[in-house]
Amino acid sequence: MKARRPSKPPESQPAPSRYFHLTYSSAGPDDVHKLFQGRDGAAFDELAATLPPLGYRYGTTIHFYPNDKRPLEEFPELCANDLLVLTTRPPLTDREALSPPRRIVLSSENDLEKLIFKQLFQHISYCTRKNIKLTPAAQERLISDVSKWKSLEFFEHSGPTHPLGLAHIQKHLALPKKEQRGTNSTVAFLFRADSLPGVDGTPGLPCALLASFGMDGYSTLIWNTIVRLKYPHLVTKPGFVMAELIFKQPIPDSPLTPEFAADPAFLEVKILTKAGG
């Protein structure tokens, strides 16, 4: 009788790919901030629907509380296969705004946020609800009309001159004054990085980052719905994407779903950046 060969040790299985929901508090600046008070949950749901077909499973929510200088070791352990997903306009410079916006998102100032902001600052040098400015690197990614898109000012409330939405472009600030006035459009962004290098003594992380947002809640929801329905391939590609959302009709009263945004009679989408990178 032949001796049985020893069985091979089981090969180690790669860690499953997980995605984590990064959220900022929706509570007022003077309120007590609670875990369930997250921003842009519907927009996250739209974007997250693109991830399970790519092999991701849901990890959990990570809540960025205001003024919460929490060290990196207090966050969930994040691996190379993990993906952080942010669907809120990042408050890169809300605290330093020369003209404070009426609608402010308070940054957390925790170590994980520092790593994320380092990546986003490569493309956006100034970002509040009122204004956004692109870095020279991001300007090089634009297909054309760099002066038109590199520095923008937005309405913070709807009015008779911009009735179709809240965050429409008020001015293209780098154009000559007579040409600065915006039309019925806004912009949205999608950014992916495959790792988070360290910054200011905070060690880097091997996980990836996916940030996809507009300048207010409605444009963020509309943009992420469009990404899910028309541009799901963008979530896999590292780099920076900027899009113009051109509104042709008013936002419907009390829509049951955000899929009205897919109707070309309502919205036209123009990708403003070059493909790849």
C-alpha positions in Angstrom: 0.0 0.0 0.0 1.4 3.3 -1.1 1.9 5.9 1.6 -0.4 8.9 1.3 1.4 12.1 0.2 1.2 14.9 2.7 -1.4 17.4 1.7 -0.3 20.8 0.6 -0.9 23.6 3.0 -3.9 25.7 1.9 -2.9 28.8 0.0 -3.6 32.0 1.7 -6.6 33.8 0.2 -6.3 37.4 -0.8 -8.2 39.8 1.4 -11.6 40.6 0.1 -12.0 44.1 -1.5 -14.1 46.3 0.7 -15.5 49.8 0.3 -16.0 52.3 3.1 -18.4 55.2 3.2 -16.7 58.4 4.3 -19.2 61.0 5.5 -19.3 64.4 7.1 -21.8 65.6 9.6 -25.1 67.1 8.4 -25.8 68.7 11.8 -25.5 72.4 12.3 -22.2 73.8 13.6 -23.5 74.4 17.1 -25.3 71.1 17.4 -24.1 67.9 19.0 -22.8 65.8 16.1 -24.1 62.2 16.0 -23.0 59.1 14.0 -26.3 58.8 12.1 -26.2 62.4 10.9 -24.2 61.9 7.6 -24.3 63.9 4.4 -25.1 62.8 0.9 -26.3 59.3 1.7 -28.4 59.1 -1.5 -25.5 60.1 -3.6 -23.3 57.5 -2.0 -25.9 54.8 -2.7 -25.9 55.7 -6.4 -22.1 55.5 -6.6 -21.8 52.5 -4.4 -24.0 50.5 -6.8 -21.1 50.4 -9.3 -18.8 48.6 -6.9 -20.2 45.1 -6.1 -19.9 44.1 -9.8 -16.2 44.9 -9.5 -15.8 42.5 -6.6 -16.2 45.0 -3.7 -18.2 44.3 -0.6 -19.4 46.9 1.9 -17.1 47.6 4.8 -18.7 50.2 7.0 -19.3 53.9 7.5 -16.5 56.2 8.7 -17.9 59.4 10.1 -15.7 62.5 10.1 -16.8 64.6 13.1 -15.9 68.3 13.1 -12.7 69.3 14.9 -12.0 65.7 15.7 -8.2 65.4 15.6 -8.2 61.6 15.8 -5.0 59.6 15.1 -4.9 57.2 12.3 -4.6 54.1 14.6 -8.2 54.7 15.8 -9.7 54.1 12.3 -10.5 50.7 10.9 -7.5 48.9 9.6 -7.4 49.6 5.9 -5.7 47.2 3.4 -4.5 47.5 -0.2 -7.7 46.1 -1.6 -9.9 48.6 0.3 -11.5 51.6 -1.2 -12.6 54.8 0.6 -15.6 56.4 -1.0 -16.4 60.1 -0.5 -19.6 61.7 -2.0 -19.5 65.1 -0.3 -17.7 68.2 -1.5 -14.5 68.1 0.5 -14.1 71.1 2.8 -10.5 71.7 1.6 -10.5 75.4 2.4 -13.8 76.2 4.1 -12.0 77.3 7.2 -9.6 79.6 5.3 -12.2 81.2 3.0 -11.5 84.9 2.4 -15.3 85.4 2.0 -16.8 82.7 4.2 -19.5 80.7 2.3 -23.0 80.7 3.7 -23.0 76.9 3.6 -20.0 75.5 5.3 -18.8 71.9 5.8 -16.6 71.7 8.9 -13.4 69.7 8.3 -12.5 67.0 10.8 -8.7 67.6 10.9 -8.2 63.9 11.6 -5.2 62.0 10.2 -7.2 60.1 7.6 -8.6 63.3 6.3 -5.1 64.8 6.0 -4.1 61.9 3.7 -7.2 62.4 1.6 -6.8 66.2 1.3 -3.2 65.7 0.2 -4.4 63.8 -2.8 -7.3 66.2 -3.6 -5.0 69.3 -3.3 -3.0 67.9 -6.3 -6.0 68.9 -8.4 -8.0 71.5 -6.5 -6.2 74.4 -4.8 -9.2 76.1 -3.3 -12.6 74.7 -2.6 -15.6 76.1 -0.7 -19.3 76.1 -1.5 -18.8 79.5 -3.2 -15.6 79.0 -5.1 -13.3 76.4 -6.7 -9.9 76.8 -8.3 -8.0 74.2 -10.2 -4.2 73.5 -9.8 -1.9 73.9 -12.8 -1.8 70.0 -13.0 -5.6 69.9 -13.2 -5.7 72.7 -15.7 -3.4 70.6 -18.0 -6.1 67.9 -17.9 -8.7 70.2 -19.4 -9.6 69.5 -23.1 -9.9 73.2 -23.9 -11.1 76.6 -22.5 -8.7 76.5 -19.6 -9.4 80.2 -18.6 -13.1 79.4 -18.6 -12.9 76.5 -16.2 -9.9 77.1 -13.9 -11.6 79.4 -11.4 -15.3 79.5 -10.7 -17.8 81.2 -8.5 -21.2 79.7 -7.7 -24.6 80.9 -6.6 -25.4 79.7 -3.1 -29.2 80.1 -3.5 -31.6 80.0 -6.4 -33.0 83.2 -7.7 -34.7 84.9 -10.8 -31.4 84.8 -12.8 -30.7 81.1 -12.0 -34.0 79.3 -11.2 -33.0 75.8 -12.3 -30.8 74.8 -9.4 -28.8 75.9 -6.4 -25.1 75.6 -7.3 -25.1 77.1 -10.8 -22.0 78.9 -12.0 -22.3 82.6 -11.3 -18.9 83.6 -12.7 -16.0 82.2 -14.7 -13.5 84.3 -12.8 -10.5 84.0 -15.1 -12.3 85.4 -18.1 -12.5 89.1 -19.0 -15.2 90.7 -16.8 -17.7 91.1 -19.6 -17.5 87.3 -20.3 -17.6 86.0 -16.8 -21.4 85.5 -16.4 -22.4 81.8 -16.1 -25.3 80.0 -17.6 -27.6 77.3 -16.4 -24.8 74.8 -15.6 -22.6 73.6 -12.8 -19.6 71.4 -12.5 -18.9 68.0 -10.8 -15.7 66.0 -10.2 -14.5 62.4 -9.8 -11.1 61.5 -8.5 -9.5 58.2 -7.9 -6.1 57.5 -6.3 -4.8 53.9 -5.8 -3.0 54.7 -2.5 -2.7 57.4 0.1 1.0 58.5 0.6 1.9 59.9 4.0 2.0 63.6 5.0 3.4 65.6 7.9 4.4 62.6 10.0 1.2 60.7 9.3 2.1 57.3 7.6 0.5 56.5 4.3 -2.1 53.9 3.6 -2.2 51.3 0.8 -6.0 51.7 0.3 -7.5 53.5 -2.7 -9.7 56.7 -2.6 -12.7 57.5 -4.8 -14.2 61.0 -4.4 -17.2 62.0 -6.6 -19.0 65.2 -5.9 -20.7 68.4 -7.1 -20.9 71.8 -5.4 -24.1 71.1 -3.5 -26.3 68.2 -2.4 -28.5 68.1 -5.5 -25.7 68.3 -8.1 -23.8 65.7 -6.1 -26.8 63.3 -6.2 -27.4 64.0 -9.9 -23.7 63.5 -10.8 -23.4 60.2 -9.0 -26.6 59.0 -10.6 -25.1 59.9 -14.0 -21.9 58.1 -13.1 -23.8 54.9 -12.2 -26.0 55.0 -15.3 -23.6 56.3 -18.0 -20.0 56.4 -16.8 -19.4 53.4 -14.3 -16.0 52.8 -15.9 -14.7 56.0 -14.4 -14.7 54.5 -10.9 -11.9 52.1 -11.8 -9.5 54.6 -13.4 -7.0 56.6 -11.4 -7.0 60.3 -12.2 -9.1 63.4 -12.2 -12.4 64.0 -14.1 -14.3 67.3 -14.3 -17.7 67.5 -16.0 -20.1 70.3 -16.8 -23.8 69.6 -16.0 -26.0 71.7 -18.2 -29.6 72.0 -17.0 -32.3 72.3 -19.6 -35.3 72.1 -17.3 -36.1 72.8 -13.7 -35.5 70.0 -11.2 -38.9 68.2 -10.9 -41.0 68.9 -7.8 -40.7 66.1 -5.3 -39.1 63.5 -7.6 -39.4 59.9 -6.3 -36.0 58.9 -7.7 -32.9 60.7 -9.1 -33.1 59.0 -12.4 -34.8 62.0 -14.0 -31.2 63.2 -14.4 -30.6 60.5 -17.1 -33.2 62.2 -19.4 -31.3 64.2 -22.1 -34.2 66.6 -22.3 -33.4 67.5 -18.7 -29.6 67.4 -18.5 -26.6 67.4 -20.8 -23.3 66.2 -19.5 -20.0 67.3 -21.0 -16.7 65.7 -19.8 -14.2 68.6 -19.7 -11.0 66.6 -19.0 -8.9 64.4 -21.2 -9.3 60.6 -21.1 -6.9 58.8 -18.8 -4.7 60.1 -16.0 
